[in-house]
Amino acid sequence: MEAVPIPLPHLEGIGIDEGAYKGFSSPMSQALVDFYAMFEKATPRLTKPRAAKPKGKAMLARLYDGELPTSYVCEPKVDGLRVIITADLDQGRVYFETRNGNPMPSLDHLAGEVLHLLRYRQGVWTLDGEAVSGTSFFTSFGDLRSQAPADDARVWLFDIPSCVGDYRARRATLEALFSESYAESLLLIPSVPCTPEEAFIRFTSEGFEGAMVKDTSALYAHGIRSRAWLKVKDCDTTDGEIVDIVEGSGKCAGMAGCVIVRCGRRDVSVGTGMDEATRRELLANRSQLLGKFAEVDFQMKTPKGSLRHPVFVRVRSDKA
């Protein structure tokens, strides 16, 4: 039986050569026509645009490395949870958020104190501070992340980002607010002229986590880790057996993303303290390093025996 070619009008414009299909039987040609017609009628799939991830509202600090700004003051470093307070005074509303913009309903009961502190002002004002609750960081974290009111919460205020000007001017505004009002749960962080070393000794003896060095000539840098704020913190050191070296992803692809170190009965993931060369060397020598010991700095041990803020220091080649 002679094959009857069928025109393929649906193939126009989609890169299919109609001549390539001549000679097929009628049923086969029709099947191809129907198949490609589905693509002709299909709606192109559009890539869903991704919303840009907003930067955090809070200014962030860098570690103190011995280099100081020309003009500075020192303040205590509070071991709590960062809180950004936004007060819309015209509407009589107060919002408590983490440094990443997440709501903190556990502090909503402090709205009245915030409004009283700003009672002679108008418009929208922003306060920056550190919230604490309970007797330690771990109880603070749980209480402040809760949906329930943290009844014993206090907020140490140390900046007022809504004010235009350098830190000296913002600090003066903050002090003026507290001179006009007495707040029970809102506290003004002390600010003293002294060396970072003197501040660290003084503030840690008073129960604070460490000290902050602040450039008095600096503007508030929203969402930026700036050298205008330097943190001076205490740390401890431990040696732990290297039980794994895990390859990283993204910018750490092809190198160590973290080192898993055994501390007592806990395996701790240590992902900071390594430059690119060290990360590459660790992954390249993974098999030889397993079972050896790594020196790790950390801030404190958690109640479950893990390490808070672990930082890789070195492989202990002198210890087996």
MITOR-95752 format. One line per field, with one value per residue: residue number from 1; x, y, z of N, C-alpha, C in turn. Coordinates in steps of 0.2 Angstrom, whole numbers, plus 5000, padded with zeros to 4 digits. Layout:
N
pos	c(NUM/...)
n_px	c(X/...)
n_py	c(Y/...)
n_pz	c(Z/...)
ca_px	c(X/...)
ca_py	c(Y/...)
ca_pz	c(Z/...)
c_px	c(X/...)
c_py	c(Y/...)
c_pz	c(Z/...)
//
This chain:
320
pos	c(1/2/3/4/5/6/7/8/9/10/11/12/13/14/15/16/17/18/19/20/21/22/23/24/25/26/27/28/29/30/31/32/33/34/35/36/37/38/39/40/41/42/43/44/45/46/47/48/49/50/51/52/53/54/55/56/57/58/59/60/61/62/63/64/65/66/67/68/69/70/71/72/73/74/75/76/77/78/79/80/81/82/83/84/85/86/87/88/89/90/91/92/93/94/95/96/97/98/99/100/101/102/103/104/105/106/107/108/109/110/111/112/113/114/115/116/117/118/119/120/121/122/123/124/125/126/127/128/129/130/131/132/133/134/135/136/137/138/139/140/141/142/143/144/145/146/147/148/149/150/151/152/153/154/155/156/157/158/159/160/161/162/163/164/165/166/167/168/169/170/171/172/173/174/175/176/177/178/179/180/181/182/183/184/185/186/187/188/189/190/191/192/193/194/195/196/197/198/199/200/201/202/203/204/205/206/207/208/209/210/211/212/213/214/215/216/217/218/219/220/221/222/223/224/225/226/227/228/229/230/231/232/233/234/235/236/237/238/239/240/241/242/243/244/245/246/247/248/249/250/251/252/253/254/255/256/257/258/259/260/261/262/263/264/265/266/267/268/269/270/271/272/273/274/275/276/277/278/279/280/281/282/283/284/285/286/287/288/289/290/291/292/293/294/295/296/297/298/299/300/301/302/303/304/305/306/307/308/309/310/311/312/313/314/315/316/317/318/319/320)
n_px	c(5004/5003/5011/5003/5008/5005/5002/5011/5006/5007/5020/5027/5038/5044/5055/5056/5059/5048/5049/5057/5048/5040/5034/5031/5018/5001/4994/5005/5011/5000/5000/5012/5010/4999/5006/5016/5008/5004/5014/5014/5003/5005/5008/5022/5033/5036/5050/5050/5052/5064/5062/5073/5083/5080/5091/5097/5091/5099/5115/5131/5145/5163/5177/5188/5204/5216/5217/5212/5199/5201/5194/5185/5173/5170/5159/5148/5147/5133/5126/5114/5099/5098/5088/5077/5068/5054/5045/5030/5024/5014/5004/5003/5009/5020/5034/5043/5057/5068/5086/5085/5073/5062/5047/5045/5036/5036/5041/5031/5024/5031/5029/5022/5031/5041/5034/5032/5045/5048/5039/5038/5041/5038/5032/5041/5051/5067/5074/5089/5095/5099/5091/5087/5083/5079/5092/5103/5111/5105/5093/5088/5087/5077/5066/5064/5062/5050/5031/5024/5023/5039/5041/5051/5059/5072/5078/5093/5097/5107/5108/5101/5095/5087/5090/5098/5116/5132/5139/5142/5132/5120/5121/5120/5107/5100/5104/5098/5084/5083/5086/5074/5065/5059/5062/5057/5061/5068/5084/5099/5113/5130/5142/5159/5175/5189/5202/5201/5205/5205/5191/5186/5191/5184/5170/5167/5170/5159/5149/5145/5146/5158/5167/5162/5169/5167/5166/5166/5163/5156/5143/5127/5126/5116/5112/5125/5141/5152/5168/5167/5161/5168/5170/5175/5179/5179/5187/5188/5198/5199/5204/5199/5195/5197/5183/5177/5179/5170/5165/5162/5149/5143/5152/5162/5164/5173/5182/5185/5170/5166/5173/5171/5172/5175/5170/5171/5156/5150/5148/5154/5151/5162/5164/5170/5184/5194/5204/5204/5214/5218/5206/5206/5217/5214/5203/5209/5218/5211/5209/5221/5220/5209/5206/5216/5220/5211/5213/5202/5194/5181/5166/5158/5153/5138/5122/5120/5132/5138/5148/5148/5149/5160/5177/5189/5206/5219/5227/5232/5247/5256/5250/5242)
n_py	c(4994/5011/5024/5039/5055/5067/5084/5094/5105/5110/5109/5120/5133/5127/5121/5109/5098/5096/5089/5078/5069/5064/5051/5042/5031/5035/5034/5035/5047/5056/5054/5059/5073/5076/5074/5084/5095/5096/5103/5114/5121/5122/5132/5142/5138/5149/5156/5157/5172/5175/5182/5195/5192/5201/5212/5211/5221/5225/5232/5224/5217/5216/5205/5210/5214/5220/5232/5249/5261/5279/5287/5281/5272/5261/5247/5235/5218/5210/5194/5189/5189/5197/5212/5222/5236/5244/5258/5265/5280/5288/5280/5273/5260/5246/5236/5221/5214/5201/5202/5198/5201/5194/5191/5194/5189/5187/5198/5208/5213/5223/5234/5245/5251/5255/5265/5274/5278/5285/5295/5309/5311/5310/5302/5288/5278/5269/5257/5249/5234/5221/5207/5199/5185/5175/5165/5162/5161/5151/5148/5161/5161/5151/5156/5169/5166/5160/5160/5164/5177/5183/5185/5190/5197/5208/5222/5227/5242/5250/5257/5269/5268/5276/5289/5302/5304/5302/5290/5296/5306/5299/5291/5302/5306/5294/5294/5305/5302/5292/5300/5307/5298/5284/5267/5251/5238/5241/5245/5255/5253/5253/5265/5268/5277/5269/5257/5243/5231/5234/5236/5224/5216/5222/5222/5208/5203/5209/5200/5201/5196/5200/5213/5228/5238/5254/5264/5281/5290/5285/5281/5273/5257/5248/5231/5227/5220/5228/5237/5247/5243/5233/5217/5210/5196/5182/5166/5148/5133/5117/5101/5089/5073/5071/5065/5066/5074/5085/5088/5104/5115/5126/5141/5134/5122/5108/5109/5108/5109/5108/5102/5088/5086/5076/5078/5073/5064/5069/5074/5087/5100/5110/5124/5136/5148/5143/5147/5148/5140/5132/5124/5117/5109/5102/5094/5087/5079/5071/5057/5054/5062/5059/5053/5060/5074/5090/5107/5117/5132/5139/5146/5143/5128/5119/5115/5102/5097/5101/5112/5130/5142/5136/5136/5132/5129/5123/5108/5096/5091/5086/5078/5062)
n_pz	c(5000/4996/5004/5010/5011/5023/5026/5038/5047/5060/5063/5060/5064/5075/5073/5067/5054/5041/5029/5033/5038/5028/5019/5029/5035/5034/5047/5056/5053/5056/5070/5074/5070/5079/5091/5091/5091/5103/5110/5103/5107/5120/5135/5138/5151/5164/5173/5190/5198/5211/5226/5233/5246/5261/5269/5286/5300/5310/5316/5315/5324/5323/5327/5340/5336/5341/5334/5335/5334/5331/5340/5354/5364/5378/5381/5391/5385/5382/5386/5378/5368/5353/5350/5341/5342/5337/5337/5334/5337/5334/5331/5342/5344/5346/5341/5343/5337/5331/5326/5313/5309/5314/5323/5341/5351/5365/5371/5370/5381/5386/5379/5384/5393/5383/5376/5386/5388/5377/5377/5375/5362/5344/5329/5321/5330/5333/5342/5348/5356/5368/5374/5389/5400/5414/5421/5413/5397/5390/5396/5394/5380/5377/5384/5378/5365/5365/5363/5374/5387/5392/5408/5417/5409/5403/5394/5388/5382/5369/5358/5346/5332/5324/5325/5317/5314/5322/5333/5345/5345/5345/5356/5366/5364/5368/5381/5386/5385/5395/5406/5407/5410/5420/5418/5421/5416/5405/5401/5402/5394/5401/5397/5395/5396/5393/5391/5380/5386/5400/5401/5398/5409/5419/5416/5414/5427/5432/5428/5415/5397/5390/5382/5373/5360/5354/5340/5341/5331/5321/5310/5311/5304/5295/5295/5292/5295/5304/5307/5316/5327/5339/5346/5362/5368/5380/5379/5379/5378/5370/5366/5354/5346/5329/5320/5308/5292/5283/5267/5260/5253/5239/5240/5247/5241/5236/5246/5264/5273/5286/5301/5311/5327/5341/5357/5373/5375/5364/5347/5339/5327/5318/5310/5308/5308/5299/5285/5266/5261/5272/5273/5261/5262/5273/5268/5258/5265/5272/5276/5282/5293/5301/5317/5323/5333/5336/5340/5348/5350/5361/5367/5378/5387/5383/5391/5387/5384/5372/5362/5363/5350/5343/5337/5324/5327/5325/5319/5330/5329/5338/5346/5349)
ca_px	c(5000/5007/5010/5001/5010/5001/5005/5012/5006/5009/5028/5031/5041/5046/5062/5055/5059/5042/5052/5060/5043/5037/5035/5028/5011/4996/4993/5011/5011/4995/5002/5017/5006/4996/5011/5020/5003/5003/5019/5013/4998/5007/5010/5029/5034/5040/5054/5047/5057/5065/5063/5079/5083/5082/5097/5095/5091/5104/5122/5134/5151/5168/5181/5193/5211/5221/5217/5207/5197/5204/5190/5180/5171/5169/5153/5148/5144/5127/5125/5107/5096/5097/5081/5076/5062/5051/5039/5026/5022/5008/4999/5004/5011/5027/5035/5049/5059/5075/5090/5083/5066/5057/5043/5047/5030/5038/5042/5026/5021/5035/5027/5020/5038/5044/5030/5033/5052/5048/5032/5039/5043/5033/5034/5043/5058/5070/5079/5093/5097/5100/5086/5089/5078/5081/5099/5109/5110/5101/5086/5086/5085/5071/5060/5063/5059/5043/5026/5022/5027/5044/5039/5057/5064/5075/5081/5098/5097/5114/5109/5095/5097/5082/5093/5104/5122/5137/5137/5142/5126/5115/5122/5118/5100/5098/5105/5093/5078/5083/5086/5067/5060/5062/5060/5059/5063/5072/5090/5104/5120/5135/5147/5165/5181/5194/5205/5197/5208/5202/5184/5185/5191/5179/5163/5167/5169/5152/5144/5144/5150/5164/5166/5162/5173/5163/5169/5161/5162/5153/5136/5124/5127/5111/5114/5132/5146/5157/5173/5165/5159/5172/5168/5181/5176/5183/5185/5191/5201/5199/5206/5195/5197/5193/5180/5175/5180/5164/5166/5157/5145/5143/5159/5166/5164/5180/5186/5182/5165/5167/5177/5168/5177/5172/5171/5167/5152/5146/5151/5153/5153/5166/5164/5173/5191/5198/5204/5203/5220/5217/5200/5208/5222/5210/5199/5214/5222/5205/5210/5227/5219/5204/5209/5220/5216/5211/5212/5196/5192/5174/5164/5156/5149/5131/5120/5120/5139/5141/5152/5145/5153/5167/5181/5195/5212/5224/5227/5237/5251/5260/5246/5239)
ca_py	c(5000/5017/5029/5045/5060/5072/5090/5095/5113/5111/5109/5126/5137/5124/5118/5102/5098/5092/5084/5072/5064/5062/5044/5038/5030/5040/5034/5037/5055/5059/5053/5064/5079/5077/5074/5090/5100/5097/5108/5121/5124/5122/5138/5141/5139/5155/5155/5161/5176/5175/5189/5196/5191/5207/5212/5212/5228/5227/5233/5219/5219/5211/5203/5215/5211/5225/5239/5253/5268/5285/5289/5276/5270/5253/5245/5228/5214/5206/5187/5188/5189/5204/5214/5228/5239/5249/5261/5270/5284/5291/5275/5270/5253/5244/5230/5218/5209/5199/5205/5196/5203/5189/5194/5192/5191/5186/5205/5212/5216/5229/5240/5251/5255/5259/5271/5279/5281/5290/5299/5316/5311/5309/5298/5281/5277/5262/5256/5243/5231/5214/5205/5193/5182/5169/5165/5160/5162/5145/5149/5167/5159/5148/5161/5174/5163/5158/5164/5166/5182/5182/5190/5193/5199/5214/5224/5232/5247/5252/5262/5272/5269/5280/5295/5304/5306/5298/5286/5301/5310/5294/5290/5307/5305/5288/5296/5310/5298/5289/5305/5310/5293/5278/5261/5245/5233/5244/5247/5259/5250/5258/5267/5271/5278/5265/5252/5236/5226/5236/5235/5217/5214/5225/5219/5201/5203/5210/5195/5201/5191/5203/5220/5231/5244/5257/5270/5287/5295/5280/5281/5266/5253/5243/5225/5227/5219/5234/5238/5252/5239/5227/5213/5207/5190/5177/5159/5142/5129/5110/5096/5084/5069/5072/5059/5067/5081/5085/5093/5110/5117/5133/5143/5129/5116/5106/5110/5106/5114/5108/5097/5085/5084/5072/5081/5069/5060/5073/5076/5095/5102/5116/5126/5143/5148/5141/5150/5143/5135/5127/5120/5113/5105/5097/5089/5083/5074/5068/5050/5054/5066/5055/5050/5064/5079/5097/5112/5121/5138/5139/5151/5139/5122/5119/5110/5095/5095/5103/5118/5136/5146/5133/5139/5128/5133/5119/5101/5095/5085/5084/5074/5057)
ca_pz	c(5000/4995/5009/5008/5015/5026/5028/5045/5048/5066/5064/5058/5069/5081/5072/5064/5046/5038/5024/5036/5040/5022/5017/5034/5033/5036/5054/5059/5051/5060/5077/5075/5070/5086/5097/5091/5092/5111/5112/5100/5111/5127/5138/5140/5158/5166/5179/5195/5201/5218/5230/5236/5254/5264/5274/5293/5302/5315/5314/5318/5326/5322/5333/5342/5335/5343/5331/5338/5331/5334/5346/5356/5371/5379/5384/5392/5380/5386/5383/5377/5362/5350/5349/5338/5344/5333/5340/5330/5342/5331/5331/5349/5343/5347/5338/5345/5332/5331/5321/5306/5307/5316/5329/5347/5356/5372/5374/5369/5387/5388/5375/5388/5395/5377/5374/5391/5387/5371/5377/5372/5355/5339/5323/5322/5333/5333/5348/5347/5362/5370/5379/5393/5404/5417/5424/5409/5390/5388/5399/5390/5373/5377/5386/5373/5358/5366/5362/5380/5389/5397/5413/5420/5403/5403/5388/5388/5376/5368/5352/5344/5325/5320/5325/5312/5317/5324/5339/5350/5345/5346/5363/5369/5363/5372/5388/5387/5386/5402/5411/5407/5412/5424/5415/5426/5412/5399/5405/5398/5394/5403/5392/5399/5392/5395/5386/5379/5391/5406/5400/5398/5416/5423/5414/5415/5434/5434/5425/5407/5393/5388/5381/5366/5358/5349/5337/5343/5325/5316/5309/5312/5298/5295/5292/5290/5300/5304/5312/5320/5333/5340/5352/5366/5372/5383/5376/5382/5372/5371/5361/5352/5341/5323/5318/5301/5289/5278/5261/5260/5247/5237/5240/5250/5237/5235/5252/5270/5275/5293/5305/5316/5333/5347/5364/5378/5372/5359/5341/5338/5320/5319/5303/5307/5310/5293/5278/5261/5260/5277/5271/5255/5265/5277/5264/5254/5269/5277/5278/5287/5299/5305/5323/5326/5337/5334/5345/5346/5354/5361/5372/5384/5386/5383/5396/5384/5383/5366/5363/5360/5346/5342/5331/5323/5328/5322/5320/5335/5327/5343/5351/5346)
c_px	c(5004/5006/5008/5003/5005/5004/5005/5012/5008/5016/5031/5033/5043/5053/5062/5055/5053/5044/5054/5055/5039/5039/5033/5021/5007/4995/4999/5012/5006/4997/5007/5014/5003/5001/5014/5015/5003/5008/5018/5008/5000/5009/5017/5029/5039/5044/5051/5053/5058/5066/5070/5078/5085/5087/5093/5095/5096/5111/5126/5142/5156/5172/5186/5200/5217/5221/5211/5205/5201/5200/5185/5178/5170/5162/5153/5145/5139/5126/5117/5105/5095/5090/5081/5069/5060/5045/5036/5022/5015/5002/4998/5005/5018/5028/5042/5051/5067/5079/5089/5076/5061/5054/5046/5041/5031/5039/5037/5023/5025/5034/5025/5026/5041/5040/5031/5040/5052/5042/5033/5041/5037/5036/5036/5050/5060/5075/5083/5096/5098/5095/5089/5083/5081/5088/5104/5106/5105/5094/5083/5083/5078/5065/5059/5060/5052/5037/5023/5026/5033/5044/5045/5062/5066/5078/5087/5099/5104/5114/5102/5096/5092/5085/5098/5110/5126/5135/5137/5135/5120/5115/5119/5110/5097/5099/5099/5086/5078/5083/5078/5062/5063/5058/5062/5063/5068/5078/5095/5110/5125/5140/5153/5171/5187/5197/5201/5199/5205/5194/5182/5185/5186/5172/5162/5166/5162/5147/5142/5148/5157/5163/5165/5166/5169/5166/5164/5159/5158/5146/5133/5123/5122/5113/5121/5137/5152/5162/5172/5163/5164/5171/5175/5178/5181/5182/5189/5193/5200/5202/5201/5197/5193/5190/5177/5177/5175/5165/5160/5153/5146/5151/5164/5167/5171/5185/5182/5176/5165/5171/5173/5172/5173/5175/5167/5163/5148/5151/5149/5155/5156/5167/5168/5181/5196/5198/5204/5208/5220/5211/5202/5212/5219/5207/5204/5217/5217/5207/5216/5225/5213/5208/5214/5216/5216/5210/5206/5195/5184/5172/5162/5153/5142/5128/5120/5127/5142/5145/5148/5150/5160/5171/5188/5201/5218/5223/5233/5242/5256/5256/5242/5234)
c_py	c(5006/5022/5036/5050/5065/5078/5091/5102/5114/5112/5115/5130/5134/5120/5111/5102/5093/5087/5077/5067/5062/5054/5039/5036/5035/5040/5037/5045/5058/5059/5058/5071/5080/5078/5081/5096/5101/5103/5114/5124/5125/5130/5138/5142/5145/5154/5160/5165/5175/5182/5189/5196/5198/5207/5213/5219/5230/5227/5227/5221/5214/5210/5208/5211/5216/5232/5243/5259/5274/5287/5284/5276/5263/5252/5238/5224/5209/5199/5186/5187/5196/5206/5221/5230/5244/5252/5266/5274/5287/5286/5271/5262/5252/5237/5227/5213/5207/5203/5204/5198/5199/5192/5191/5193/5190/5193/5210/5216/5222/5235/5246/5255/5258/5265/5276/5282/5286/5294/5306/5317/5310/5305/5291/5281/5270/5262/5249/5240/5224/5212/5199/5191/5176/5171/5164/5161/5157/5146/5156/5165/5156/5152/5166/5172/5160/5162/5167/5172/5180/5187/5193/5196/5206/5216/5229/5236/5250/5257/5264/5273/5274/5288/5296/5306/5301/5294/5291/5304/5305/5292/5295/5307/5300/5290/5301/5307/5295/5294/5308/5304/5287/5272/5255/5240/5235/5247/5250/5256/5255/5259/5271/5272/5274/5261/5246/5231/5228/5235/5228/5214/5216/5222/5212/5199/5204/5206/5196/5197/5193/5210/5222/5237/5247/5264/5276/5291/5291/5281/5273/5263/5247/5237/5224/5225/5224/5234/5244/5249/5233/5224/5210/5202/5185/5170/5154/5138/5122/5107/5091/5080/5071/5065/5060/5074/5081/5090/5098/5110/5124/5135/5139/5123/5114/5107/5108/5111/5114/5102/5094/5083/5081/5076/5078/5064/5063/5074/5083/5096/5109/5118/5133/5142/5145/5145/5145/5138/5130/5122/5115/5107/5100/5092/5084/5078/5071/5061/5050/5058/5063/5052/5054/5069/5086/5101/5116/5126/5138/5144/5148/5133/5122/5114/5103/5093/5097/5109/5124/5140/5142/5136/5135/5132/5129/5112/5100/5089/5083/5079/5068/5054)
c_pz	c(5000/5001/5007/5013/5017/5028/5036/5047/5055/5068/5063/5064/5075/5079/5069/5057/5044/5033/5027/5038/5034/5020/5023/5032/5036/5044/5058/5059/5056/5067/5078/5075/5077/5092/5097/5092/5099/5113/5109/5104/5119/5129/5140/5148/5160/5172/5184/5198/5208/5221/5233/5243/5257/5269/5281/5295/5307/5313/5318/5319/5323/5328/5334/5340/5337/5340/5333/5334/5334/5341/5348/5363/5372/5383/5386/5386/5384/5382/5383/5370/5359/5349/5346/5339/5340/5336/5336/5335/5340/5332/5338/5349/5343/5344/5340/5340/5334/5326/5314/5305/5310/5322/5335/5352/5363/5375/5373/5375/5389/5383/5379/5391/5389/5376/5380/5390/5382/5371/5375/5365/5350/5333/5325/5324/5333/5338/5347/5354/5362/5375/5383/5398/5407/5420/5420/5402/5388/5390/5395/5383/5373/5379/5381/5366/5359/5364/5368/5382/5394/5402/5416/5415/5405/5397/5389/5382/5375/5362/5350/5336/5321/5321/5320/5316/5319/5330/5345/5351/5347/5353/5368/5369/5368/5379/5390/5388/5393/5407/5412/5410/5416/5421/5420/5422/5406/5403/5400/5399/5397/5398/5395/5394/5395/5390/5386/5385/5398/5406/5401/5405/5420/5422/5415/5423/5436/5431/5418/5403/5391/5387/5374/5365/5353/5346/5338/5337/5320/5316/5310/5305/5298/5292/5290/5296/5300/5309/5317/5327/5334/5347/5355/5370/5375/5379/5380/5376/5374/5365/5360/5346/5335/5320/5311/5298/5283/5273/5261/5253/5245/5237/5243/5247/5235/5240/5258/5272/5283/5295/5310/5321/5339/5354/5369/5374/5366/5353/5339/5331/5321/5312/5302/5309/5304/5287/5273/5260/5265/5275/5266/5258/5269/5273/5260/5258/5274/5280/5283/5293/5304/5311/5326/5330/5335/5340/5343/5352/5355/5367/5379/5382/5387/5389/5394/5383/5377/5367/5359/5356/5345/5336/5331/5324/5324/5323/5325/5333/5332/5348/5347/5350)
//
